[in-house]
């Protein structure tokens, strides 16, 4: 089911959107709907990927690796850049 949504835009944005919509063979409403759909889909993909990564990290076994401090990492990089 589709519903209407009212937005307010500056006149110059509306003018440019009408030109863009005409170039793409759609309406300003169609442009807005497409962009919002793409934004929400992208946000949902990111949320799922983040959740999956956090679950994998939580279940990862501790390998007993070295814990680096920020200063140690900076010092390593600084030394490497000098050589």
RAQUIGI-V339341 format. One record per pair of residues at least 24 apart in sequence whose ideal C-beta (glycine too) atoms are under 10 Angstrom apart, sorted by the first residue. I is the first residue (numbers start at 1). J is the second residue. If there is no record, write none. Layout:
BEGIN
i;j
I;J
I;J
END
This chain:
BEGIN
i;j
2;33
4;29
5;29
5;32
5;33
5;36
7;32
END
